Amino acid sequence: MEFKEMSYNISDSRRFSSVMGKSEQSLPTFHLTNAGQTHAANEDIPMLIVETFASKQGEGLWTGTESTFVRVGGCLLRCRFCDTPYAFWEAGEAEELCVDEILEIVRRLGQKHVVLTGGEPMLYAELVPLTQRLRSEGYTITIETAGTLDLPVLCDLMSISPKLSNSTPHGLKDPARIARHEANRNRPEVVRNLIGRYSYQLKFVVDTEDDLADLEEYLKQFPEVERSRVLLMPQGTDSELLRKKMERILEYCDRTGFQPCPRMHIVWYGNQRGK
């Protein structure tokens, strides 16, 4: 199926930084737009890329797979436990790369599995031609998304990480950012579309016992979801803390049929970038 001429209600990626400079209250609650403009996915329009690196996938059903990671800049959410805040627009670390330039990096890094992550990769209409080109060159593709936006991409595993109430950044001083997070974090219609079209996994961050009840309530919206595709991941970036939280998750998974999801990249490498 071809998607080259489709148009999406997403701002030109070159304008994202200027849009984010405006008042948070002026931002819409779904697709990030620029004065209502749309544009067709275009391989020549750059995406904001924060980092690219080769490593092993540390989370999910394909843990241990040698992979190339492409991390985009920009996200509609501000999760309180986000471990990649350098991928926010405000961090200013991203460089502009078009599809051809991203592909050249992927080829050079040499792995056949590519993880498109963020930030939120689904913010970019250019993700569509990027995944088409990756597929045409024989790469296996995982897309890591919060499940708040939908594009007709090609991928082999849609890794969806819905954000529960434990993600709300109550500590932020800017109430507009908190409100925008809450307005965008729960998009069941988007998640339903994604799990209906792709091979998927649902990854949930678990911090306390209360999160488990919240998780069960959330999943009532999706009776079609297979419990073996629901992965529970401990919140944290310290190996010892993760180990203790994982003990509780393992017990819960034994009772419920959900899958435990240790953060193995932290076990292997510690909490460092590029790993």
N, C-alpha and C positions, 0 to 999 in steps of 0.2 A: 504494500500500500504506500502511495506517495503522499507526502504532506508539504511539499516545497512551497506551494502557493497559499497556504493557510495563514491567516492573520490573527494575532493575539492581542488582547488588551493589556499589553505590558510595555512600559516605557523603553525607548531606545536605551540600551545599557550604558551608552556614553553619557547619559544625562542622570544616572542614578545618584552620583555624588552631589550634584546640584539640587536634585529633588530632596535629598536627605538633609540639606542645609536649611530647608524651610521648617516652619513650625510643625511639630509632630501632629498637632491638631488638624492641620490642613491635609494630612494624608488620608486617602481612602482606606476602607477597612478590608479590601480584598486585593485585587491586582494593583500593584504599584504603577500608577500611570503618570503621564505628564500632560496635563490639560486635556485629558480624554483622548489623546492621540493613540493610534495603533500603528503597528508596522508588521510587515510580513517577515517571517524568519529569513535571515540573510546571512550567508556564510561570511560575508565581508564585514559585518558589524561586529565589533569586538565584545567579548565577555570580560568581566572583571575577574581575574584569576589571582588568588592569594598565594597558592603554592601548588607545586606538582612534585611528586616523589614516588619512589618505589619502596614497597614494604610488604608485610603480610597483613591480610585482613584480620583484624583483632576481635571482631564482633559478628555474631549472627550465624546463620546456617553455613556460610562459607568461610568460617574462621580457619586461618592457617593458609589460605590461598595467596600465593604470590601475586601482587597486584600493583598497578600504577594508580595513584590517587590524584585526582584533579579537583582542587578545592576552589569553589567560586566565592566571591565576596558578595555580601548582601543577604539580609534576612528580615522578614516581616516581624519575627518574634524576638523576644529578649528573655529567654529562659534564665531563671536565677542560677541554675547549675551549669550553664553553657561552658564547655571546656575549650571552645574555639572563639572567644570574643574578638580575636584578631581578624576574624572573618566578617565582622560588622563593617558597614560602610564607613562609619566614623573613624575606624582604625587607620584608614588611609594606606593600607599595605598592598592593595591589589594593583596589578598591571593589566593593561588592555591587550587581549590576545584574540585574534580571529580564529575560526575553525581550523584553517590550514596550519596556523602556528601551534595550536594545541595538539593537533595530530602529529606534527613533527616532534614535539616533546614526548608524546606517548610512544612513538616509534623508537626514539632514542633510549628511553628507559627500558624498553624491551620485554615488558610483561604482556601476556595475552589476555589478562583480566584487568578491566578498567573500572574504577570506582569513581563516579561523579558525585561529589559531595559538596558541603558548604559549611556555613551559610545555607542558602536554599537554591539549589540548581534550577528548580522549576520556575524561578523568576525570569529565566532567560528564554525567549522564543528561539534563540540560536541553539539551544539544547537539542532541538528537533533535527536540524541538519547535522549537528555534531554526532548524534547517535546513529544517524543514517550512514555517515561516513565510517564510523567505527565498525558498524555491523558489516559494511561492504568489504572492510579489510580483515574481517574474521575475528574481531575482538569479542570477548564475553563482557557484558556490561551490567554493572550494578548501579542503580541510582538511589542515593540516600536522601530522603525527603521527610519533612514534617507532616506531609499529607494535607497541606493547606491550599495547594495549587495543582492544576492538572494540565498537562500538555500531551499531545500524541507522539510521544517519544518511542524509540525502540529500546528495549532492555530485556535482560534475561532474569534479573531479580529486582523487583521493586521493594526496596527496604524502607518501610514507612515507620516513622517514630512519632506517633501521636503524642501530643503534650497534654498531660493531665493537670489538675489544679495545682499539683505540687511544683509546677514550672513557673507559676506566676511570680514576677519579680517585685514583690512588695517592698523591697529595700530601695528601689529606685526613687530618686527625688522628683523625677518628672512624671506626674500623674498621667499625662497624655501617652507616654510610652507604655505604661501599665495598661491603660485602656485599650491601646492598639493591640497589645499582646493578647488580652482577653477576647477582643473582637475577632481575632484571627486564628487562635490556637485550635479551636474545635470545629472542623469542617467535615462532618460525617458524610455529606454527599460526595465530597472529593475522595475520601478514603474508600467509599463504596465503589465508585467508578474505577479506582486504581486496582482494588483487589479483584474486581470483575474482569479486568483486561490482562493482568500480568500475573506471573508467578511472583508470590509476595512473601514477606515476613513482616510482622508487626512487633516492633521493639518498644518496650516501655521502661522508663527509668523508675526504679523503686528506691525510695529513701526510708520510709517508715511503714509501720503496719497499716496506717490509714490509707496509704497509697494502694494497697491491695483491694480494699473495698471500692475505692474510686475506679480502679481498673475493671473490676467485675461489673460495675454499673455502666461504664463506658462500653464494654463489649456487648451489652444487651442490645445495642443498636445494630449489631452485626451477627445475627444468628448463623450466617453462612460461614463465618470464619472457623477454620480448623484450629483446634487448641494446640496442635503440634507446630503451628506457625506463629504462635504468640510467644515471644521471647521476653523474659524479665531480666533486666540489667541493673546491677547495683549502682547507686549514685555515689560518685566520688572519684578522686584521682590519686588516692594513696593506696598502695597495694595491700597493706595490713587492714585498713578500714574496709576495702572492697571484699577481702576474704571473710571478715566477720559478717558483713551484710549478705554475702553470698550463702552463708550457712542457712540463714532464715529463708532465703529465696529457694534453695534446694528443697527444704522441707515442704514449702508451699507448692512447689512444682510437682513433687511426688504425690500430693493429694489431688491436684487439679488437672494434671495432664499438660500444663504449660511447660515451656522449655527454659531452662536456666541459660543465661547469656553472660558469662564472665567477660570482663574487659581485658582480653589477653594481651593487647598491645601494651597496656600499662604493666602487666606482669613481665612481659618480655623486655621492654625498653624503658620503663618508667614513664612519667608524664612529660614527654618532650615532643616538640614539633618535628614533623618530617618522619614520623615513625608510626 
